[in-house]
Amino acid sequence: MRRMRRAVSESVSGMPRAFWWLWTSTLVNRLGAFVATFMALYLTLERGYSASYAGLVAALHGLGGVVSSLGAGVMTDRLGRRPTLLIAQASTAVSVAVLGFMEHPVAIAGVAFVVGMASNASRPAVQAMMADIVRPEDRVRAFSLNYWAINLGFAVSSAGAGFIASYSYRAGFLIEAAMTMVCAIVVFAKLPESRPVRTEVEKAAEPVVGLGTVLRDGRFMGVVGLSFVVALIFMQGSVGLPVAMGEAGFTPADYGLAIAVNGVLIVVMQIPVTRFIEHRDPRRLLVISSVVAGYGFGLTAFAGSIGIFALTVCVWTLAEIVNAPTQTGLVVRLSPVHGRGRYQGMYTMSWSVAALVAPLMSGFMIDRFGADWLWGTCAVLGTGAALGYWGLMRGLPEEEPVEVTPSAAVAPAVEGAPAVEVSAAAPVAPRTDSVAAPLP
């Protein structure tokens, strides 16, 4: 027990207070994410629409995320992290509430597109703000803790969605809207702007970062492409796996039991695994996680029972636990400080596009060739991604241990000491203490 408490303490220590408020906002947001869970059931059972229409609405929701990713990245750099978060979360709250009252199919589809835009607009801002306020050596741990909060919140909201839907679907829309608005209030009340302020000399010396700059960054765009490939693999857990299990004669309850392993493992293993990988070579981690993800899904071709399906889920979930924080940390490492929003927006778009392509890919391959071909393709994609990471990250420069602190951010303080505002012009020496900022 003492070792467990020590491990937890070391996992959360050294993070600034602003990080924990951002983490809390993420957790509350995911705890209230009911609509994505029961949207298909709402449209088919409550409203009586066809499965094809439900798929169209889901696709429009995903398309909204694709459209907003780049725009939100630009807003994050130009307006700032905090204003972008406020606009995104307030817009999400309003649009989700409106969606609950829409009845005409065109109106439902249109508002679903807006919800997709608004709900995905916060991602570049969250990731850029986290990179701003956390020391470089702590970023993998910070992204891992944030990913843990996302999955914990999603696990709870998924369980609660069924109970809420049995009472009232509209209540689910309104509860999600209210909890998202709470997130906006937390951002407004507790989070300072973290965008680094550059002097006139720095502005003159550093090139302007636009979307064209991002597109011309060959190494980074290679990472974006590999991220898309990896996302295609992981998304088969929610789009290809249920279809394949259904065709093999398994029930929805069987699929629910198998996929529940994913959420449980992430909640239980994310923090200890991150402690193990935190200071290891990111190239090796990404290569290994890509191979394990690909062949984890590849093993599904040999599954014939719930136990074997659950075992394959265990394999690719371990890859997900390693890949998610490592890849996000790599994106920050390759992004210029004053262009983090645009870079994060491009990275977010790779996942949004994968969310559109993955269902089409799985449906086509299962219908035309059979599920075994889909799982074999996942193994090939995982191998290709591993080779890509190995090649792209050769000669990657070491990360700077010291970084300029944003002018509006408050430097982490030892508990009991006054917070100190730090000038953007002066680099901050790395802290040597291990005192955690108190949880909000």
Buried (B, 14 or more C-beta within 10 A) or exposed (E): EEEEEEEEEBBBBBBBBBBBBBBBBBBBBBBBBBBBBBBBBBBBEEBEBEEEBBBBBBBBBBBBBBBBBBBBBBBBBEBBBBBBBBBBBBBBBBBBBBBBEBEEBEEBBBBBBBBBBBBBBBBBBBBBBBBBBBBBBBBBBBBBBBBBBBBBBBBBBBEBBEEBBEEEBBEBBBBBBEBBBBBBBBBEEBBBBBBBBBEEEBEEEEEEBEBEBBEEBEEBBBBBBBBBBBBBBBBBBBBBBBBBBEEEEBEEEBBEBBBBBBBBBBBEBBBEBBBEBBEEEBBBBBBBBBBBBBBBBBBBBEBEEBEBBBBBBBBBBBBBBBBBBBBBBBBBBBBBBBBBBBBBBBBBBBBBBBBBBBBEBBBEBBEEEBBBEBBBBBBEBBBBBBBBBBEBBEEBEEBEEEBBBBBBBBBBBEEEEEEEEBEBEEEBEEBEEEBBBEEE
